[in-house]
Amino acid sequence: MKKVKLFGFLGAFIAPEIKLDLPDKINKNIILSVLTEQYPMHQTEFLQCNVAVNQVYIFDEEVDSRNIEEIAIIPPVSGG
C-alpha cells in the first residue's frame, strides 16, 4: 500500500491522505485509473489532475512503485 496525498477539493471531499494498492510498474494513467476504480464519483476530477511521485511530476513514463515514498494528486487550481 502506498501513501497518496490528495490536495485541493479532492482532499476536502475524500481525505487529505489515502492508501492505494498499486502494481510494481506505474505511470500517471495507472494511478488515476486505480483512484477512479475506488472513487468512481470523482472520475471527472481525477482525469484533470497532475500526479507527482516523490515530489516530481510524472506523465507517461513508468515508475517502479517499490521505490515510491509519496504520491501526490494535484488538481487544477485557480486564483483571483
C-alpha positions as CSV (number, residue, x, y, z in Angstrom):
1,M,0.0,0.0,0.0
2,K,1.3,3.4,-1.0
3,K,0.5,6.7,0.7
4,V,-1.3,9.1,-1.6
5,K,-1.9,12.7,-0.7
6,L,-4.9,14.5,-2.1
7,F,-4.8,18.2,-2.5
8,G,-7.4,20.9,-3.0
9,F,-11.0,19.9,-3.2
10,L,-10.2,16.2,-3.5
11,G,-8.5,16.3,-0.1
12,A,-11.6,18.1,1.3
13,F,-14.1,15.7,-0.2
14,I,-12.3,12.4,0.1
15,A,-9.5,12.7,2.7
16,P,-6.1,14.5,2.8
17,E,-4.3,11.2,2.7
18,I,-5.3,7.7,1.5
19,K,-3.6,4.4,0.8
20,L,-3.6,2.6,-2.6
21,D,-2.5,-0.9,-3.6
22,L,-0.6,-0.4,-6.9
23,P,1.2,-2.7,-9.3
24,D,5.0,-2.7,-9.4
25,K,5.2,-0.6,-12.6
26,I,3.0,2.5,-12.7
27,N,2.5,5.8,-14.6
28,K,0.1,8.7,-14.2
29,N,-2.7,6.9,-16.1
30,I,-2.4,3.8,-13.9
31,I,-2.5,5.8,-10.7
32,L,-5.6,7.8,-11.9
33,S,-7.3,4.6,-13.0
34,V,-6.9,2.9,-9.6
35,L,-8.2,6.1,-8.0
36,T,-11.2,6.1,-10.3
37,E,-12.0,2.5,-9.5
38,Q,-12.0,3.3,-5.8
39,Y,-13.8,6.6,-6.1
40,P,-15.9,6.5,-9.3
41,M,-17.9,9.5,-8.3
42,H,-14.8,11.7,-8.8
43,Q,-13.7,10.3,-12.2
44,T,-14.0,13.6,-14.0
45,E,-12.0,15.4,-11.3
46,F,-9.2,12.8,-11.2
47,L,-8.8,12.9,-15.0
48,Q,-7.9,16.7,-14.7
49,C,-5.2,16.1,-12.1
50,N,-1.4,16.1,-12.2
51,V,0.4,13.3,-10.4
52,A,3.7,13.8,-8.5
53,V,5.8,10.9,-7.3
54,N,8.5,11.7,-4.7
55,Q,7.9,15.4,-5.5
56,V,8.4,15.0,-9.3
57,Y,5.6,15.2,-11.8
58,I,5.1,12.1,-13.8
59,F,3.2,11.6,-17.1
60,D,3.7,8.6,-19.4
61,E,7.0,7.3,-18.1
62,E,6.9,4.2,-16.0
63,V,8.0,4.3,-12.3
64,D,8.8,1.4,-10.1
65,S,6.3,1.7,-7.3
66,R,8.6,-0.2,-4.9
67,N,10.8,3.0,-4.8
68,I,7.9,5.4,-4.1
69,E,7.7,7.1,-0.8
70,E,4.9,9.5,-1.7
71,I,2.3,10.2,-4.4
72,A,0.5,13.5,-4.7
73,I,-2.6,14.1,-6.6
74,I,-2.8,17.7,-7.6
75,P,-6.0,19.1,-9.1
76,P,-6.0,22.2,-11.3
77,V,-6.1,25.4,-9.3
78,S,-7.5,28.9,-10.0
79,G,-6.9,32.1,-8.3
80,G,-8.3,35.5,-8.2
